Amino acid sequence: MIVDPLFWLAAIPGVLVFGIAKGGFGGGLGIVTVPLMALAIPPAQAAAILLPTLLVMDLGTLWAYWGRWDRALMRFLLPAGLAGTAIGTLTFRLLTVTHLKLVLGAIAIGFVLHRAALWRSLPRMVAPSKPKGVFWATISGFTSFIAHAGGAPMSVYLLPLRLAPAVMVGTTSVFFAAMNWSKLLPYWWLGLFSAQNLATSAALVPVGVAGVGLGVWLHRRVREALFYRLVYAFLLLTGLKLLYDGLGL
């Protein structure tokens, strides 16, 4: 198990935040967890440590939102997301986390600013587009594989659909649970599951589970309009954080 105090100072709040986001509060806020852990350890090791913890957290979110996902969306989002994880498997050794942070940060910030500028002129609900869904789900599967950072790309597609909050959280819960389970064999094939990483992950599981419970509690006590405002705000902050790190400021 990792004993460096700096790692635990970064990992505990990072995993707690990811759990809160998985519980339905904060949207793509969990995207910051791997970059935060990477302050103390290599990014690839951070991703490997986080994955088993995420699998346990996924069980909690699936239980809390079971049956509340949009089945029509999942028919094309899931295959596209799995294609993205396959791309991530093949390119994992080629891409730097710095490049990924810059791309994700630009996507998140650009989306929020675009929606804010056109908010009054757009309808309250946008009809689902299969081509757009396939594109963003593929990007999400890819970024999820590289750094467990698929929340922002999926938010770009799902937020304009104005799904009921519980349905949106349920849909993303099923999607990312599938993505996370699909990473197990590729991560093993890439040699990321050392005994030290697995022991460290096990120690972080209670933190993640507590975060999921807190996220579910917050989600059930926030009004729908406020929920979406908070998600957009969190997404903007996430994008700014990623750009800041990617530019090395």
Disulfide bonds with the S-S distance in Angstrom:
none
